[in-house]
Amino acid sequence: MADGSWDVIVVGAGNAAGCAALAARESGASVVMLECAPEDEAGGNTRFTAGAMRVVYNGVEDIMKLVELSNQEIADTDFGTYTEDQFFDDMFRITQYRTDPDMVEILVKRSLPTLVWMREKGIRFVPIYGRQAFKIDGKFKFWGGLTVETNGGGPGLYEALQQITRREGIETLFETRALDLICDGAEVRGVKVKQGGRIREFAAKAVVLACGGFQANPEWRTRYLGPGWDLAKVRGTRFNTGDGIRMATDIGAATHGNWSGGHAVGWDRNAPEFGDLAVGDQFQKHSYPFFIMVNATGRRFVDEGADFRNYTYAKYGRVILEQPAQFAWQVLDAKVAHMKRDEYSIRQVTKVTANTIEELAGMLEGVDRQAFLKEIAAYNAAVRQDIPYNPNVKDGRCTEGLPVNKSNWAQTIDTPPFEGYQVTCGLTFTFGGIRINTDGQVVDKDFHPIPGLYAAGECVGGLFYFNYPGGSGLTTGSVFGKLAGASAGKTVGA
Ligand SMILES: Cc1cc2nc3c(=O)[nH]c(=O)nc-3n(C[C@H](O)[C@H](O)[C@H](O)COP(=O)(O)OP(=O)(O)OC[C@H]3O[C@@H](n4cnc5c(N)ncnc54)[C@H](O)[C@@H]3O)c2cc1C
């Protein structure tokens, strides 16, 4: 006899889970969400985000399907476009043409309709003026294909999903850890959980796994991402330890995607082992395209200005992890100090300032002082000062003749005060996961759907390889969460 029974059990309570639960409920199914975290830590990585979501739009009219804009905002803003073609191009280019074509088609084509659906459910979106637009000649211009975020960021999105699911009669059972799928050999019939120290069995006609990647599991990180990844910091929740992936593969699910890859960024060197909800994403240091980065040898090691931040930040964490002692210093001078994003001003920051570059060199902990001074001199001499600087476009203002050149936004470092920010690798989520079909059903090793089993979000592999275009994680969770929930609801709903 089961300890509880629903039509659909959703494992997790982040964005993918919330969207799956709401979509399943639309078919009349009874739905519950299982969340292993206590209520004050619940909501997974979703709650740590800024809420930025990558979505297709063909002009301001599409933005207005998501966002309320005043006449003044419309007059003062060039939203540009982010067409299906642009999103496809970004996904193929960024993943070096590895992304699963069926999955990417779903992601791109359903991005706008899914966000419109979320808005109809009660999720509020706003334009990302602060981080994704620069004001030029009195007009804001958006760049990088990332234009809207959820109101209140990740915490706002999580809170709204909780309110809406509650309103729809969907309960979240906190401190309820899914341990195993109940499977009769052919069909999934429920979930075995640990709740209040007791093992219980919950019955369901369908289960949707939306319980994250394996980034918070140092043993799996080392096993799959490789040696050294045990030393990375985790940017978000401590609860995404690969449980959903393990539960599915235990009953024969196929795996998919870039198991040795993950989304990893430059993250404060002294940040805690896991994310801190009070700080959110602010340990990141994302203004590096306008600065330089040096490692312990005092040398630059990466093209900081290879592309807009949105297209490089998710792969540079790995590059930083590969440096001696897994750290780097971001270095800047007064000319670009205004380019620092808000996260540079938090209290918990590893920062030094100095009035001369020689003084700064002595303050960069762990760095070869003389080599650093030589590096700055060589860098300054290599900047093409004849090319105008423009942060809104890839300006081509580069360095020439260095072992590692900077392709855009190169500026000499010569105007006091000088600043340094120390970063290490912060892992956001892992790319490998279980395999689903175009209905969001988990498939077995013969690629046949496993009856009663669906999945969405970080625990699914196949979309991201090597890198990731900023703002795609939440959109992926929403699009595939809605898909999986709708499929699960359709098969079992009243
Ligand atoms: C600091 C930071 C900033 C980010 N910023 C952005 C951004 O601005 N835009 C963007 O698109 N993406 C961003 N991301 C990525 C984004 O957070 C994820 O891609 C997305 O939230 C994943 O959603 P999800 O629902 O799949 O997983 P999650 O939101 O992580 O939800 C997984 C849930 O499963 C639960 N769980 C795990 N195991 C079990 C178990 N055994 N039983 C029960 N429950 C379990 C967890 O507690 C959690 O509630 C950011 C991530 C971080 C860490």
The ligand as an SDF file (V2000), in Angstrom:
LIG
                    3D

 53 58  0  0  0  0  0  0  0  0999 V2000
   24.5210   31.5920   -9.5570 C   0  0  0  0  0  0  0  0  0  0  0  0
   23.7410   31.1320  -10.7580 C   0  0  0  0  0  0  0  0  0  0  0  0
   23.2390   32.0780  -11.6530 C   0  0  0  0  0  0  0  0  0  0  0  0
   22.5270   31.6620  -12.7750 C   0  0  0  0  0  0  0  0  0  0  0  0
   21.9880   32.6180  -13.5900 N   0  0  0  0  0  0  0  0  0  0  0  0
   21.1950   32.2240  -14.6170 C   0  0  0  0  0  0  0  0  0  0  0  0
   20.4720   33.1740  -15.3770 C   0  0  0  0  0  0  0  0  0  0  0  0
   20.4560   34.3780  -15.0800 O   0  0  0  0  0  0  0  0  0  0  0  0
   19.7550   32.7110  -16.4480 N   0  0  0  0  0  0  0  0  0  0  0  0
   19.6710   31.3790  -16.7490 C   0  0  0  0  0  0  0  0  0  0  0  0
   19.0170   31.0180  -17.7300 O   0  0  0  0  0  0  0  0  0  0  0  0
   20.2970   30.4480  -16.0050 N   0  0  0  0  0  0  0  0  0  0  0  0
   21.0370   30.8380  -14.9490 C   0  0  0  0  0  0  0  0  0  0  0  0
   21.6410   29.8850  -14.1770 N   0  0  0  0  0  0  0  0  0  0  0  0
   21.4300   28.4570  -14.5340 C   0  0  0  0  0  0  0  0  0  0  0  0
   20.0550   28.0290  -14.0260 C   0  0  0  0  0  0  0  0  0  0  0  0
   20.0100   28.2100  -12.6420 O   0  0  0  0  0  0  0  0  0  0  0  0
   19.7200   26.5850  -14.3160 C   0  0  0  0  0  0  0  0  0  0  0  0
   19.9830   26.2850  -15.6450 O   0  0  0  0  0  0  0  0  0  0  0  0
   18.2440   26.3060  -14.0280 C   0  0  0  0  0  0  0  0  0  0  0  0
   17.7880   26.9720  -12.8960 O   0  0  0  0  0  0  0  0  0  0  0  0
   18.0470   24.8280  -13.8530 C   0  0  0  0  0  0  0  0  0  0  0  0
   16.7010   24.6000  -13.5080 O   0  0  0  0  0  0  0  0  0  0  0  0
   16.2530   23.1600  -13.0590 P   0  0  0  0  0  0  0  0  0  0  0  0
   14.8280   23.2940  -12.6650 O   0  0  0  0  0  0  0  0  0  0  0  0
   16.6540   22.1500  -14.0560 O   0  0  0  0  0  0  0  0  0  0  0  0
   17.1460   22.8510  -11.7610 O   0  0  0  0  0  0  0  0  0  0  0  0
   17.0860   23.4930  -10.3010 P   0  0  0  0  0  0  0  0  0  0  0  0
   16.4860   24.8410  -10.3080 O   0  0  0  0  0  0  0  0  0  0  0  0
   18.4440   23.3690   -9.7270 O   0  0  0  0  0  0  0  0  0  0  0  0
   16.0900   22.5410   -9.5150 O   0  0  0  0  0  0  0  0  0  0  0  0
   16.4510   21.2200   -9.1470 C   0  0  0  0  0  0  0  0  0  0  0  0
   15.6710   20.8490   -7.9070 C   0  0  0  0  0  0  0  0  0  0  0  0
   15.7660   19.4580   -7.6210 O   0  0  0  0  0  0  0  0  0  0  0  0
   15.9160   19.2960   -6.2210 C   0  0  0  0  0  0  0  0  0  0  0  0
   16.4800   17.9530   -5.9830 N   0  0  0  0  0  0  0  0  0  0  0  0
   17.7090   17.4800   -6.2990 C   0  0  0  0  0  0  0  0  0  0  0  0
   17.8120   16.1790   -5.9630 N   0  0  0  0  0  0  0  0  0  0  0  0
   16.6190   15.8160   -5.4310 C   0  0  0  0  0  0  0  0  0  0  0  0
   16.0900   14.5980   -4.8860 C   0  0  0  0  0  0  0  0  0  0  0  0
   16.8100   13.4680   -4.8360 N   0  0  0  0  0  0  0  0  0  0  0  0
   14.8080   14.5840   -4.4250 N   0  0  0  0  0  0  0  0  0  0  0  0
   14.0480   15.7100   -4.4430 C   0  0  0  0  0  0  0  0  0  0  0  0
   14.5050   16.8900   -4.9410 N   0  0  0  0  0  0  0  0  0  0  0  0
   15.7680   16.9350   -5.4360 C   0  0  0  0  0  0  0  0  0  0  0  0
   16.7690   20.4710   -5.8100 C   0  0  0  0  0  0  0  0  0  0  0  0
   16.7070   20.7350   -4.4420 O   0  0  0  0  0  0  0  0  0  0  0  0
   16.1230   21.5720   -6.6650 C   0  0  0  0  0  0  0  0  0  0  0  0
   14.9830   22.1110   -6.0470 O   0  0  0  0  0  0  0  0  0  0  0  0
   22.3420   30.2810  -13.0300 C   0  0  0  0  0  0  0  0  0  0  0  0
   22.8040   29.3340  -12.1120 C   0  0  0  0  0  0  0  0  0  0  0  0
   23.4870   29.7580  -10.9740 C   0  0  0  0  0  0  0  0  0  0  0  0
   23.9640   28.7240  -10.0000 C   0  0  0  0  0  0  0  0  0  0  0  0
  1  2  1  0
  2  3  1  0
  2 52  2  0
  3  4  2  0
  4  5  1  0
  4 50  1  0
  5  6  2  0
  6  7  1  0
  6 13  1  0
  7  8  2  0
  7  9  1  0
  9 10  1  0
 10 11  2  0
 10 12  1  0
 12 13  2  0
 13 14  1  0
 14 15  1  0
 14 50  1  0
 15 16  1  0
 16 17  1  0
 16 18  1  0
 18 19  1  0
 18 20  1  0
 20 21  1  0
 20 22  1  0
 22 23  1  0
 23 24  1  0
 24 25  2  0
 24 26  1  0
 24 27  1  0
 27 28  1  0
 28 29  2  0
 28 30  1  0
 28 31  1  0
 31 32  1  0
 32 33  1  0
 33 34  1  0
 33 48  1  0
 34 35  1  0
 35 36  1  0
 35 46  1  0
 36 37  1  0
 36 45  1  0
 37 38  2  0
 38 39  1  0
 39 40  1  0
 39 45  2  0
 40 41  1  0
 40 42  2  0
 42 43  1  0
 43 44  2  0
 44 45  1  0
 46 47  1  0
 46 48  1  0
 48 49  1  0
 50 51  2  0
 51 52  1  0
 52 53  1  0
M  END
$$$$
